[in-house]
Amino acid sequence: MYSIETKSLTKSFGDVIAVNDISFSVNSGEIFGFLGPNGAGKSTTMMILTTLLKPTSGQALISEFDVVGNAKKVREKIGYVQQETTVDEYLTGRENLLLQAKLNHIPKNEINSRIDEVLELIELSDKQNDSVVTYSGGMRKRLDIAGGLLHRPKVLFLDEPTVGLDIQTRRKIWEYIKKIHKEFDMTIFLSTHYMEEADNLCDRIGIIDGGKIQVIDSPENMKNAMGNEVISIIMDDAHNRDSFLSQLKTIEFVKNINEDSTKLTLFVSNGTQVIPKIFQISSELKIKINTISLTRPTLDDVFLSYTGHEIRDDNSNFNRKREHAKMKRLRS
Amino acid sequence: MNSLMYDTYTIFWRELKRYKKSRSGVLIRLIQPAIWIIVVGNIFSGTQPLIQSVGFDGEYIEFMAPGVIILTAIFTSIFGGVNTLWDRRYGFMNKALTSPISRSAIALGKMSAISLIAAMQASLILGIALAIGVNFPNPIMIAPIMAIVILFSLGFSGISVMVAATAKSQETFWGMINFLGMPLFMLSPALFPLELLPNWLAVIAKLNPVTYTVLLVRELMTGVSEGGIPILLSLGILFAFVLVMIGLASYVFTREVNKPF
């Protein structure tokens, strides 16, 4: 049985197609990640799966219940931790969880023990009676996540669980997510634009860009499919670049090349033998190479090869948008 | 039905918790009605002969005190729904919407919390009125008066919750609320007797549920019935208003929150 299944899921807002004919399924007990830049359609898909938005066409099922036709049943099965922290600042940590327990109809006689249990898990027991105003960003996020799993949902949705947190806190959150997954054996569906996060947490990843899924596979398989190694070349200028490129493609072991003006990324299977050949060709063409590096492929490289652009390009745009949204909030 | 009650109570509990933690607001919100009763009540004290001409023999301030109690209820409850906008922006709403509770319960929980808060504010104003010497011959009447204020605020908060669910921004919300609040207050016998209104205004006032609420509270506070409207008719209209608002607010709220924000 699949925990999540979508069939040709599509959502458009006017002329903009946010989610374009997406079909995928997530196995029970799996950690599945949507990786993509902002505006890729991750949040929209998640909002459809959590019954907040109705799809324009196609179908989505959670534990075999339709998110439109059987929304109430779906809501009983899911936990949803939003991108923004949503805990009530005026309430204490415990009161927040109590509210969450009541919203999710946890039987009265179990509420207290469940709250104690998750507080323990996220290591906030000693702060439970403090107002959330006094919590740090990481603590708030932990409390939010705790609220999402209090009722032991079959499927836990985590929308960008570590966005805006520093690297130590992020790692800590990853630990909690792994711990939760192990302890409660729930299916986790998360979205992220951090490669490292997807790599670290997910059993399988769907790379999503422009509302479409480009590829779904485990991080390992994706990296292996890239070739064993990645060679990055930065040239002094772009002269003779095209003939350079066409000759590089003829080298044995070179599987794929990505180009970005004076930066070339080669996905290769036998890097140490490729590098001398690169120098040979470049000296024939009188091309000056500034730097060259040989690395193991990362998910960054995977993303680049499937979408033709780096995820960071969009992040800067994303940050601008966030900044804009923040200013708008402050003004109103 | 049972779970609707439970869910409504959950939201009610949350709203009251939030209210309790922002206590500074209580006093600030009392300033305006206090000014009304102290300043306007005295400015217009010379209109006593007018009031007496329709059979009210107390002072003007005693005539308008019930009006100011209702003013407090009107504005507390009509402003009360504004946090719906915050809830939608900061994610609490999505949290509630993805939980198994019904959408109506969210609206009803907010409305009942707002009405209780409005009644508390109104009782403080009643206290101020008594402190500045308004005569209140039958203190036992405070119970039915508060019941009426709670009922009325429940209906009125429906307006607020509907407007907040429909408005996408603070600006729209406040624009709409200011457009509605003041006229509904002015077009009632809160400050002047119905009999002294020009005919066309009296007709409009008689379509206004605020009118019947003011008449009820005034009758309970001062013992003077006014305008020949029987107490049972006023009560019936108030109940009908509240029931319609509960139904309408649940419907509009559910419809609006299902749309993307």
HADDOCK unambig.tbl for C-alpha pairs under 7 A between the chains (distance, minus, plus):
assign (segid A and resid 50 and name CA) (segid B and resid 98 and name CA) 6.17 0.50 0.50
assign (segid A and resid 51 and name CA) (segid B and resid 98 and name CA) 6.62 0.50 0.50
assign (segid A and resid 52 and name CA) (segid B and resid 98 and name CA) 6.89 0.50 0.50
assign (segid A and resid 52 and name CA) (segid B and resid 258 and name CA) 6.99 0.50 0.50
assign (segid A and resid 53 and name CA) (segid B and resid 260 and name CA) 6.72 0.50 0.50
assign (segid A and resid 72 and name CA) (segid B and resid 100 and name CA) 5.94 0.50 0.50
assign (segid A and resid 75 and name CA) (segid B and resid 98 and name CA) 5.52 0.50 0.50
assign (segid A and resid 75 and name CA) (segid B and resid 99 and name CA) 5.30 0.50 0.50
assign (segid A and resid 75 and name CA) (segid B and resid 100 and name CA) 5.21 0.50 0.50
assign (segid A and resid 76 and name CA) (segid B and resid 99 and name CA) 6.71 0.50 0.50
assign (segid A and resid 76 and name CA) (segid B and resid 100 and name CA) 5.61 0.50 0.50
assign (segid A and resid 86 and name CA) (segid B and resid 90 and name CA) 5.97 0.50 0.50
assign (segid A and resid 86 and name CA) (segid B and resid 91 and name CA) 5.17 0.50 0.50
assign (segid A and resid 86 and name CA) (segid B and resid 92 and name CA) 5.69 0.50 0.50
assign (segid A and resid 90 and name CA) (segid B and resid 18 and name CA) 5.89 0.50 0.50
assign (segid A and resid 90 and name CA) (segid B and resid 21 and name CA) 6.14 0.50 0.50
assign (segid A and resid 91 and name CA) (segid B and resid 18 and name CA) 6.97 0.50 0.50
assign (segid A and resid 102 and name CA) (segid B and resid 10 and name CA) 6.34 0.50 0.50
assign (segid A and resid 103 and name CA) (segid B and resid 7 and name CA) 6.90 0.50 0.50
assign (segid A and resid 103 and name CA) (segid B and resid 10 and name CA) 6.92 0.50 0.50
assign (segid A and resid 103 and name CA) (segid B and resid 96 and name CA) 6.73 0.50 0.50
assign (segid A and resid 103 and name CA) (segid B and resid 99 and name CA) 6.08 0.50 0.50
assign (segid A and resid 103 and name CA) (segid B and resid 101 and name CA) 6.22 0.50 0.50
assign (segid A and resid 104 and name CA) (segid B and resid 99 and name CA) 5.64 0.50 0.50
assign (segid A and resid 104 and name CA) (segid B and resid 100 and name CA) 6.04 0.50 0.50
assign (segid A and resid 332 and name CA) (segid B and resid 170 and name CA) 6.80 0.50 0.50
